């Protein structure tokens, strides 16, 4: 996926942070540090949603005919 950057800004971070972001860029195969950050943001959002909406995961089973609760004679 290629995105054109219409607007940019500069953020001051430590050299250690730049190294960490560069390692993550390589790990994710991102074209830029910006893309690596976007990947991290999406992963974080997904994790939050899974935590919020996945509370019953593994405890809910598919409905069966016996679950209908009505007489089908």
PDB file with one MODEL, atoms N, CA, C and O in Angstrom:
MODEL        1
ATOM      1  N   UNK A   1       0.844  -1.173   0.000  1.00  0.00           N
ATOM      2  CA  UNK A   1       0.000   0.000   0.000  1.00  0.00           C
ATOM      3  C   UNK A   1       0.888   1.233   0.000  1.00  0.00           C
ATOM      4  O   UNK A   1       1.778   1.359   0.841  1.00  0.00           O
ATOM      5  N   UNK A   2       0.659   2.121  -0.912  1.00  0.00           N
ATOM      6  CA  UNK A   2       1.459   3.330  -1.011  1.00  0.00           C
ATOM      7  C   UNK A   2       0.554   4.519  -0.743  1.00  0.00           C
ATOM      8  O   UNK A   2      -0.473   4.692  -1.399  1.00  0.00           O
ATOM      9  N   UNK A   3       0.934   5.323   0.210  1.00  0.00           N
ATOM     10  CA  UNK A   3       0.183   6.524   0.527  1.00  0.00           C
ATOM     11  C   UNK A   3       1.061   7.732   0.277  1.00  0.00           C
ATOM     12  O   UNK A   3       2.243   7.734   0.620  1.00  0.00           O
ATOM     13  N   UNK A   4       0.496   8.734  -0.306  1.00  0.00           N
ATOM     14  CA  UNK A   4       1.212   9.980  -0.480  1.00  0.00           C
ATOM     15  C   UNK A   4       0.992  10.837   0.749  1.00  0.00           C
ATOM     16  O   UNK A   4      -0.137  10.997   1.213  1.00  0.00           O
ATOM     17  N   UNK A   5       2.056  11.377   1.265  1.00  0.00           N
ATOM     18  CA  UNK A   5       1.937  12.231   2.434  1.00  0.00           C
ATOM     19  C   UNK A   5       1.643  13.649   1.976  1.00  0.00           C
ATOM     20  O   UNK A   5       2.482  14.288   1.341  1.00  0.00           O
ATOM     21  N   UNK A   6       0.461  14.139   2.293  1.00  0.00           N
ATOM     22  CA  UNK A   6       0.092  15.495   1.934  1.00  0.00           C
ATOM     23  C   UNK A   6       0.611  16.497   2.954  1.00  0.00           C
ATOM     24  O   UNK A   6       0.977  17.621   2.610  1.00  0.00           O
ATOM     25  N   UNK A   7       0.636  16.083   4.187  1.00  0.00           N
ATOM     26  CA  UNK A   7       1.080  16.966   5.248  1.00  0.00           C
ATOM     27  C   UNK A   7       2.086  16.218   6.109  1.00  0.00           C
ATOM     28  O   UNK A   7       1.922  15.026   6.366  1.00  0.00           O
ATOM     29  N   UNK A   8       3.102  16.896   6.543  1.00  0.00           N
ATOM     30  CA  UNK A   8       4.084  16.289   7.431  1.00  0.00           C
ATOM     31  C   UNK A   8       4.377  17.238   8.572  1.00  0.00           C
ATOM     32  O   UNK A   8       4.069  18.428   8.512  1.00  0.00           O
ATOM     33  N   UNK A   9       4.974  16.691   9.605  1.00  0.00           N
ATOM     34  CA  UNK A   9       5.410  17.480  10.740  1.00  0.00           C
ATOM     35  C   UNK A   9       6.665  16.838  11.299  1.00  0.00           C
ATOM     36  O   UNK A   9       6.987  15.698  10.964  1.00  0.00           O
ATOM     37  N   UNK A  10       7.353  17.542  12.122  1.00  0.00           N
ATOM     38  CA  UNK A  10       8.570  17.030  12.739  1.00  0.00           C
ATOM     39  C   UNK A  10       8.306  16.791  14.219  1.00  0.00           C
ATOM     40  O   UNK A  10       7.700  17.616  14.903  1.00  0.00           O
ATOM     41  N   UNK A  11       8.775  15.645  14.692  1.00  0.00           N
ATOM     42  CA  UNK A  11       8.652  15.317  16.115  1.00  0.00           C
ATOM     43  C   UNK A  11      10.047  15.032  16.643  1.00  0.00           C
ATOM     44  O   UNK A  11      10.825  14.323  16.005  1.00  0.00           O
ATOM     45  N   UNK A  12      10.360  15.574  17.786  1.00  0.00           N
ATOM     46  CA  UNK A  12      11.664  15.339  18.382  1.00  0.00           C
ATOM     47  C   UNK A  12      11.585  14.097  19.270  1.00  0.00           C
ATOM     48  O   UNK A  12      10.794  14.041  20.211  1.00  0.00           O
ATOM     49  N   UNK A  13      12.424  13.098  18.953  1.00  0.00           N
ATOM     50  CA  UNK A  13      12.500  11.874  19.752  1.00  0.00           C
ATOM     51  C   UNK A  13      13.973  11.548  19.986  1.00  0.00           C
ATOM     52  O   UNK A  13      14.856  12.053  19.293  1.00  0.00           O
ATOM     53  N   UNK A  14      14.212  10.706  20.963  1.00  0.00           N
ATOM     54  CA  UNK A  14      15.593  10.331  21.272  1.00  0.00           C
ATOM     55  C   UNK A  14      16.152   9.414  20.181  1.00  0.00           C
ATOM     56  O   UNK A  14      15.397   8.818  19.413  1.00  0.00           O
ATOM     57  N   UNK A  15      17.469   9.310  20.124  1.00  0.00           N
ATOM     58  CA  UNK A  15      18.104   8.417  19.158  1.00  0.00           C
ATOM     59  C   UNK A  15      17.725   6.971  19.422  1.00  0.00           C
ATOM     60  O   UNK A  15      17.587   6.177  18.491  1.00  0.00           O
ATOM     61  N   UNK A  16      17.560   6.634  20.680  1.00  0.00           N
ATOM     62  CA  UNK A  16      17.155   5.271  21.036  1.00  0.00           C
ATOM     63  C   UNK A  16      15.771   4.967  20.459  1.00  0.00           C
ATOM     64  O   UNK A  16      15.532   3.869  19.956  1.00  0.00           O
ATOM     65  N   UNK A  17      14.865   5.939  20.533  1.00  0.00           N
ATOM     66  CA  UNK A  17      13.523   5.755  19.981  1.00  0.00           C
ATOM     67  C   UNK A  17      13.584   5.592  18.467  1.00  0.00           C
ATOM     68  O   UNK A  17      12.874   4.757  17.907  1.00  0.00           O
ATOM     69  N   UNK A  18      14.422   6.376  17.801  1.00  0.00           N
ATOM     70  CA  UNK A  18      14.582   6.250  16.353  1.00  0.00           C
ATOM     71  C   UNK A  18      15.101   4.855  16.011  1.00  0.00           C
ATOM     72  O   UNK A  18      14.626   4.239  15.057  1.00  0.00           O
ATOM     73  N   UNK A  19      16.058   4.357  16.769  1.00  0.00           N
ATOM     74  CA  UNK A  19      16.587   3.008  16.523  1.00  0.00           C
ATOM     75  C   UNK A  19      15.502   1.958  16.703  1.00  0.00           C
ATOM     76  O   UNK A  19      15.388   1.024  15.909  1.00  0.00           O
ATOM     77  N   UNK A  20      14.710   2.119  17.748  1.00  0.00           N
ATOM     78  CA  UNK A  20      13.621   1.174  17.999  1.00  0.00           C
ATOM     79  C   UNK A  20      12.616   1.208  16.859  1.00  0.00           C
ATOM     80  O   UNK A  20      12.183   0.160  16.378  1.00  0.00           O
ATOM     81  N   UNK A  21      12.243   2.406  16.423  1.00  0.00           N
ATOM     82  CA  UNK A  21      11.294   2.536  15.322  1.00  0.00           C
ATOM     83  C   UNK A  21      11.870   1.980  14.018  1.00  0.00           C
ATOM     84  O   UNK A  21      11.145   1.380  13.225  1.00  0.00           O
ATOM     85  N   UNK A  22      13.143   2.173  13.802  1.00  0.00           N
ATOM     86  CA  UNK A  22      13.783   1.635  12.602  1.00  0.00           C
ATOM     87  C   UNK A  22      13.766   0.108  12.633  1.00  0.00           C
ATOM     88  O   UNK A  22      13.531  -0.530  11.606  1.00  0.00           O
ATOM     89  N   UNK A  23      14.014  -0.481  13.807  1.00  0.00           N
ATOM     90  CA  UNK A  23      13.940  -1.941  13.950  1.00  0.00           C
ATOM     91  C   UNK A  23      12.528  -2.444  13.677  1.00  0.00           C
ATOM     92  O   UNK A  23      12.344  -3.469  13.021  1.00  0.00           O
ATOM     93  N   UNK A  24      11.523  -1.714  14.186  1.00  0.00           N
ATOM     94  CA  UNK A  24      10.137  -2.097  13.934  1.00  0.00           C
ATOM     95  C   UNK A  24       9.787  -1.946  12.455  1.00  0.00           C
ATOM     96  O   UNK A  24       9.046  -2.764  11.908  1.00  0.00           O
ATOM     97  N   UNK A  25      10.310  -0.916  11.811  1.00  0.00           N
ATOM     98  CA  UNK A  25      10.081  -0.722  10.380  1.00  0.00           C
ATOM     99  C   UNK A  25      10.575  -1.943   9.602  1.00  0.00           C
ATOM    100  O   UNK A  25       9.888  -2.454   8.718  1.00  0.00           O
ATOM    101  N   UNK A  26      11.773  -2.395   9.949  1.00  0.00           N
ATOM    102  CA  UNK A  26      12.329  -3.574   9.287  1.00  0.00           C
ATOM    103  C   UNK A  26      11.509  -4.823   9.595  1.00  0.00           C
ATOM    104  O   UNK A  26      11.231  -5.628   8.706  1.00  0.00           O
ATOM    105  N   UNK A  27      11.129  -4.975  10.850  1.00  0.00           N
ATOM    106  CA  UNK A  27      10.361  -6.147  11.279  1.00  0.00           C
ATOM    107  C   UNK A  27       9.048  -6.260  10.512  1.00  0.00           C
ATOM    108  O   UNK A  27       8.664  -7.353  10.097  1.00  0.00           O
ATOM    109  N   UNK A  28       8.361  -5.141  10.324  1.00  0.00           N
ATOM    110  CA  UNK A  28       7.062  -5.146   9.657  1.00  0.00           C
ATOM    111  C   UNK A  28       7.169  -4.970   8.146  1.00  0.00           C
ATOM    112  O   UNK A  28       6.158  -5.015   7.445  1.00  0.00           O
ATOM    113  N   UNK A  29       8.372  -4.771   7.645  1.00  0.00           N
ATOM    114  CA  UNK A  29       8.548  -4.578   6.211  1.00  0.00           C
ATOM    115  C   UNK A  29       7.944  -3.273   5.718  1.00  0.00           C
ATOM    116  O   UNK A  29       7.523  -3.167   4.566  1.00  0.00           O
ATOM    117  N   UNK A  30       7.907  -2.292   6.591  1.00  0.00           N
ATOM    118  CA  UNK A  30       7.328  -1.000   6.238  1.00  0.00           C
ATOM    119  C   UNK A  30       8.314  -0.197   5.395  1.00  0.00           C
ATOM    120  O   UNK A  30       9.529  -0.355   5.511  1.00  0.00           O
ATOM    121  N   UNK A  31       7.767   0.662   4.550  1.00  0.00           N
ATOM    122  CA  UNK A  31       8.585   1.502   3.689  1.00  0.00           C
ATOM    123  C   UNK A  31       9.206   2.676   4.445  1.00  0.00           C
ATOM    124  O   UNK A  31      10.240   3.211   4.045  1.00  0.00           O
ATOM    125  N   UNK A  32       8.558   3.066   5.542  1.00  0.00           N
ATOM    126  CA  UNK A  32       9.035   4.229   6.304  1.00  0.00           C
ATOM    127  C   UNK A  32       8.715   4.043   7.781  1.00  0.00           C
ATOM    128  O   UNK A  32       7.942   3.163   8.161  1.00  0.00           O
ATOM    129  N   UNK A  33       9.320   4.880   8.595  1.00  0.00           N
ATOM    130  CA  UNK A  33       9.007   4.857  10.026  1.00  0.00           C
ATOM    131  C   UNK A  33       7.554   5.267  10.223  1.00  0.00           C
ATOM    132  O   UNK A  33       6.871   4.724  11.090  1.00  0.00           O
ATOM    133  N   UNK A  34       7.077   6.219   9.429  1.00  0.00           N
ATOM    134  CA  UNK A  34       5.677   6.634   9.511  1.00  0.00           C
ATOM    135  C   UNK A  34       4.750   5.441   9.299  1.00  0.00           C
ATOM    136  O   UNK A  34       3.786   5.261  10.043  1.00  0.00           O
ATOM    137  N   UNK A  35       5.038   4.634   8.295  1.00  0.00           N
ATOM    138  CA  UNK A  35       4.217   3.449   8.030  1.00  0.00           C
ATOM    139  C   UNK A  35       4.302   2.462   9.191  1.00  0.00           C
ATOM    140  O   UNK A  35       3.299   1.845   9.550  1.00  0.00           O
ATOM    141  N   UNK A  36       5.476   2.308   9.775  1.00  0.00           N
ATOM    142  CA  UNK A  36       5.629   1.414  10.930  1.00  0.00           C
ATOM    143  C   UNK A  36       4.787   1.909  12.101  1.00  0.00           C
ATOM    144  O   UNK A  36       4.161   1.110  12.797  1.00  0.00           O
ATOM    145  N   UNK A  37       4.768   3.216  12.321  1.00  0.00           N
ATOM    146  CA  UNK A  37       3.957   3.785  13.398  1.00  0.00           C
ATOM    147  C   UNK A  37       2.475   3.529  13.125  1.00  0.00           C
ATOM    148  O   UNK A  37       1.729   3.185  14.041  1.00  0.00           O
ATOM    149  N   UNK A  38       2.046   3.695  11.877  1.00  0.00           N
ATOM    150  CA  UNK A  38       0.649   3.432  11.525  1.00  0.00           C
ATOM    151  C   UNK A  38       0.285   1.969  11.801  1.00  0.00           C
ATOM    152  O   UNK A  38      -0.810   1.683  12.285  1.00  0.00           O
ATOM    153  N   UNK A  39       1.189   1.059  11.499  1.00  0.00           N
ATOM    154  CA  UNK A  39       0.958  -0.367  11.779  1.00  0.00           C
ATOM    155  C   UNK A  39       0.791  -0.581  13.280  1.00  0.00           C
ATOM    156  O   UNK A  39      -0.115  -1.296  13.709  1.00  0.00           O
ATOM    157  N   UNK A  40       1.651   0.030  14.071  1.00  0.00           N
ATOM    158  CA  UNK A  40       1.564  -0.105  15.527  1.00  0.00           C
ATOM    159  C   UNK A  40       0.255   0.457  16.067  1.00  0.00           C
ATOM    160  O   UNK A  40      -0.357  -0.136  16.955  1.00  0.00           O
ATOM    161  N   UNK A  41      -0.178   1.599  15.532  1.00  0.00           N
ATOM    162  CA  UNK A  41      -1.440   2.208  15.968  1.00  0.00           C
ATOM    163  C   UNK A  41      -2.608   1.276  15.646  1.00  0.00           C
ATOM    164  O   UNK A  41      -3.487   1.072  16.484  1.00  0.00           O
ATOM    165  N   UNK A  42      -2.622   0.711  14.441  1.00  0.00           N
ATOM    166  CA  UNK A  42      -3.697  -0.214  14.060  1.00  0.00           C
ATOM    167  C   UNK A  42      -3.701  -1.453  14.943  1.00  0.00           C
ATOM    168  O   UNK A  42      -4.766  -1.932  15.333  1.00  0.00           O
ATOM    169  N   UNK A  43      -2.521  -1.976  15.262  1.00  0.00           N
ATOM    170  CA  UNK A  43      -2.438  -3.145  16.147  1.00  0.00           C
ATOM    171  C   UNK A  43      -2.973  -2.816  17.536  1.00  0.00           C
ATOM    172  O   UNK A  43      -3.670  -3.626  18.149  1.00  0.00           O
ATOM    173  N   UNK A  44      -2.649  -1.639  18.022  1.00  0.00           N
ATOM    174  CA  UNK A  44      -3.119  -1.230  19.351  1.00  0.00           C
ATOM    175  C   UNK A  44      -4.634  -1.092  19.365  1.00  0.00           C
ATOM    176  O   UNK A  44      -5.294  -1.551  20.298  1.00  0.00           O
ATOM    177  N   UNK A  45      -5.186  -0.464  18.337  1.00  0.00           N
ATOM    178  CA  UNK A  45      -6.647  -0.321  18.251  1.00  0.00           C
ATOM    179  C   UNK A  45      -7.324  -1.679  18.198  1.00  0.00           C
ATOM    180  O   UNK A  45      -8.333  -1.904  18.867  1.00  0.00           O
ATOM    181  N   UNK A  46      -6.766  -2.588  17.398  1.00  0.00           N
ATOM    182  CA  UNK A  46      -7.330  -3.929  17.281  1.00  0.00           C
ATOM    183  C   UNK A  46      -7.290  -4.654  18.624  1.00  0.00           C
ATOM    184  O   UNK A  46      -8.256  -5.315  19.006  1.00  0.00           O
ATOM    185  N   UNK A  47      -6.172  -4.529  19.339  1.00  0.00           N
ATOM    186  CA  UNK A  47      -6.043  -5.182  20.654  1.00  0.00           C
ATOM    187  C   UNK A  47      -7.068  -4.636  21.640  1.00  0.00           C
ATOM    188  O   UNK A  47      -7.647  -5.390  22.421  1.00  0.00           O
ATOM    189  N   UNK A  48      -7.291  -3.333  21.602  1.00  0.00           N
ATOM    190  CA  UNK A  48      -8.275  -2.720  22.510  1.00  0.00           C
ATOM    191  C   UNK A  48      -9.671  -3.225  22.181  1.00  0.00           C
ATOM    192  O   UNK A  48     -10.435  -3.566  23.084  1.00  0.00           O
ATOM    193  N   UNK A  49     -10.015  -3.276  20.884  1.00  0.00           N
ATOM    194  CA  UNK A  49     -11.328  -3.776  20.496  1.00  0.00           C
ATOM    195  C   UNK A  49     -11.515  -5.237  20.862  1.00  0.00           C
ATOM    196  O   UNK A  49     -12.578  -5.626  21.347  1.00  0.00           O
ATOM    197  N   UNK A  50     -10.496  -6.047  20.634  1.00  0.00           N
ATOM    198  CA  UNK A  50     -10.600  -7.466  20.986  1.00  0.00           C
ATOM    199  C   UNK A  50     -10.773  -7.650  22.485  1.00  0.00           C
ATOM    200  O   UNK A  50     -11.518  -8.526  22.926  1.00  0.00           O
ATOM    201  N   UNK A  51     -10.092  -6.832  23.261  1.00  0.00           N
ATOM    202  CA  UNK A  51     -10.219  -6.918  24.720  1.00  0.00           C
ATOM    203  C   UNK A  51     -11.612  -6.489  25.157  1.00  0.00           C
ATOM    204  O   UNK A  51     -12.209  -7.105  26.040  1.00  0.00           O
ATOM    205  N   UNK A  52     -12.127  -5.435  24.539  1.00  0.00           N
ATOM    206  CA  UNK A  52     -13.434  -4.897  24.925  1.00  0.00           C
ATOM    207  C   UNK A  52     -14.589  -5.786  24.490  1.00  0.00           C
ATOM    208  O   UNK A  52     -15.529  -6.013  25.252  1.00  0.00           O
ATOM    209  N   UNK A  53     -14.516  -6.285  23.272  1.00  0.00           N
ATOM    210  CA  UNK A  53     -15.639  -7.035  22.718  1.00  0.00           C
ATOM    211  C   UNK A  53     -15.423  -8.536  22.708  1.00  0.00           C
ATOM    212  O   UNK A  53     -16.288  -9.277  22.240  1.00  0.00           O
ATOM    213  N   UNK A  54     -14.303  -8.997  23.208  1.00  0.00           N
ATOM    214  CA  UNK A  54     -14.021 -10.423  23.200  1.00  0.00           C
ATOM    215  C   UNK A  54     -14.121 -11.054  24.579  1.00  0.00           C
ATOM    216  O   UNK A  54     -13.537 -12.109  24.826  1.00  0.00           O
ATOM    217  N   UNK A  55     -14.861 -10.412  25.478  1.00  0.00           N
ATOM    218  CA  UNK A  55     -14.931 -10.895  26.858  1.00  0.00           C
ATOM    219  C   UNK A  55     -15.495 -12.303  26.966  1.00  0.00           C
ATOM    220  O   UNK A  55     -15.087 -13.066  27.842  1.00  0.00           O
ATOM    221  N   UNK A  56     -16.432 -12.661  26.086  1.00  0.00           N
ATOM    222  CA  UNK A  56     -17.065 -13.979  26.157  1.00  0.00           C
ATOM    223  C   UNK A  56     -16.457 -14.953  25.152  1.00  0.00           C
ATOM    224  O   UNK A  56     -16.965 -16.061  24.978  1.00  0.00           O
ATOM    225  N   UNK A  57     -15.380 -14.550  24.494  1.00  0.00           N
ATOM    226  CA  UNK A  57     -14.762 -15.423  23.496  1.00  0.00           C
ATOM    227  C   UNK A  57     -14.373 -16.757  24.136  1.00  0.00           C
ATOM    228  O   UNK A  57     -13.763 -16.789  25.205  1.00  0.00           O
ATOM    229  N   UNK A  58     -14.730 -17.845  23.478  1.00  0.00           N
ATOM    230  CA  UNK A  58     -14.404 -19.170  23.986  1.00  0.00           C
ATOM    231  C   UNK A  58     -15.456 -19.734  24.920  1.00  0.00           C
ATOM    232  O   UNK A  58     -15.436 -20.928  25.218  1.00  0.00           O
ATOM    233  N   UNK A  59     -16.373 -18.903  25.388  1.00  0.00           N
ATOM    234  CA  UNK A  59     -17.426 -19.365  26.298  1.00  0.00           C
ATOM    235  C   UNK A  59     -18.772 -19.473  25.606  1.00  0.00           C
ATOM    236  O   UNK A  59     -19.695 -20.093  26.134  1.00  0.00           O
ATOM    237  N   UNK A  60     -18.890 -18.883  24.444  1.00  0.00           N
ATOM    238  CA  UNK A  60     -20.154 -18.913  23.715  1.00  0.00           C
ATOM    239  C   UNK A  60     -20.059 -19.973  22.630  1.00  0.00           C
ATOM    240  O   UNK A  60     -19.082 -20.035  21.884  1.00  0.00           O
ATOM    241  N   UNK A  61     -21.093 -20.807  22.555  1.00  0.00           N
ATOM    242  CA  UNK A  61     -21.120 -21.854  21.543  1.00  0.00           C
ATOM    243  C   UNK A  61     -22.214 -21.530  20.531  1.00  0.00           C
ATOM    244  O   UNK A  61     -23.127 -20.765  20.844  1.00  0.00           O
ATOM    245  N   UNK A  62     -22.147 -22.083  19.343  1.00  0.00           N
ATOM    246  CA  UNK A  62     -23.184 -21.837  18.333  1.00  0.00           C
ATOM    247  C   UNK A  62     -24.539 -22.366  18.805  1.00  0.00           C
ATOM    248  O   UNK A  62     -24.611 -23.338  19.557  1.00  0.00           O
ATOM    249  N   UNK A  63     -25.610 -21.711  18.353  1.00  0.00           N
ATOM    250  CA  UNK A  63     -26.951 -22.161  18.704  1.00  0.00           C
ATOM    251  C   UNK A  63     -27.235 -23.508  18.051  1.00  0.00           C
ATOM    252  O   UNK A  63     -26.750 -23.814  16.961  1.00  0.00           O
ATOM    253  N   UNK A  64     -28.037 -24.301  18.756  1.00  0.00           N
ATOM    254  CA  UNK A  64     -28.478 -25.594  18.228  1.00  0.00           C
ATOM    255  C   UNK A  64     -30.003 -25.587  18.194  1.00  0.00           C
ATOM    256  O   UNK A  64     -30.641 -24.671  18.713  1.00  0.00           O
ATOM    257  N   UNK A  65     -30.573 -26.607  17.583  1.00  0.00           N
ATOM    258  CA  UNK A  65     -32.037 -26.723  17.556  1.00  0.00           C
ATOM    259  C   UNK A  65     -32.600 -26.785  18.969  1.00  0.00           C
ATOM    260  O   UNK A  65     -33.690 -26.268  19.215  1.00  0.00           O
ATOM    261  N   UNK A  66     -31.884 -27.404  19.903  1.00  0.00           N
ATOM    262  CA  UNK A  66     -32.347 -27.518  21.280  1.00  0.00           C
ATOM    263  C   UNK A  66     -32.412 -26.156  21.969  1.00  0.00           C
ATOM    264  O   UNK A  66     -33.139 -25.989  22.948  1.00  0.00           O
ATOM    265  N   UNK A  67     -31.662 -25.192  21.466  1.00  0.00           N
ATOM    266  CA  UNK A  67     -31.654 -23.855  22.067  1.00  0.00           C
ATOM    267  C   UNK A  67     -32.870 -23.017  21.689  1.00  0.00           C
ATOM    268  O   UNK A  67     -33.104 -21.965  22.284  1.00  0.00           O
ATOM    269  N   UNK A  68     -33.632 -23.462  20.724  1.00  0.00           N
ATOM    270  CA  UNK A  68     -34.770 -22.684  20.247  1.00  0.00           C
ATOM    271  C   UNK A  68     -35.801 -22.433  21.347  1.00  0.00           C
ATOM    272  O   UNK A  68     -36.385 -21.351  21.398  1.00  0.00           O
ATOM    273  N   UNK A  69     -36.031 -23.380  22.202  1.00  0.00           N
ATOM    274  CA  UNK A  69     -36.956 -23.203  23.313  1.00  0.00           C
ATOM    275  C   UNK A  69     -38.411 -23.174  22.881  1.00  0.00           C
ATOM    276  O   UNK A  69     -39.259 -22.686  23.628  1.00  0.00           O
ATOM    277  N   UNK A  70     -38.713 -23.666  21.731  1.00  0.00           N
ATOM    278  CA  UNK A  70     -40.107 -23.703  21.287  1.00  0.00           C
ATOM    279  C   UNK A  70     -40.444 -25.107  20.830  1.00  0.00           C
ATOM    280  O   UNK A  70     -39.570 -25.886  20.451  1.00  0.00           O
ATOM    281  N   UNK A  71     -41.709 -25.406  20.874  1.00  0.00           N
ATOM    282  CA  UNK A  71     -42.174 -26.735  20.462  1.00  0.00           C
ATOM    283  C   UNK A  71     -42.387 -26.732  18.970  1.00  0.00           C
ATOM    284  O   UNK A  71     -43.198 -25.957  18.463  1.00  0.00           O
ATOM    285  N   UNK A  72     -41.681 -27.577  18.260  1.00  0.00           N
ATOM    286  CA  UNK A  72     -41.778 -27.625  16.798  1.00  0.00           C
ATOM    287  C   UNK A  72     -42.443 -28.913  16.332  1.00  0.00           C
ATOM    288  O   UNK A  72     -41.976 -29.531  15.375  1.00  0.00           O
ATOM    289  N   UNK A  73     -43.503 -29.323  16.975  1.00  0.00           N
ATOM    290  CA  UNK A  73     -44.194 -30.559  16.592  1.00  0.00           C
ATOM    291  C   UNK A  73     -44.958 -30.421  15.331  1.00  0.00           C
ATOM    292  O   UNK A  73     -45.590 -31.378  14.884  1.00  0.00           O
TER     293      UNK A  73
ENDMDL
END
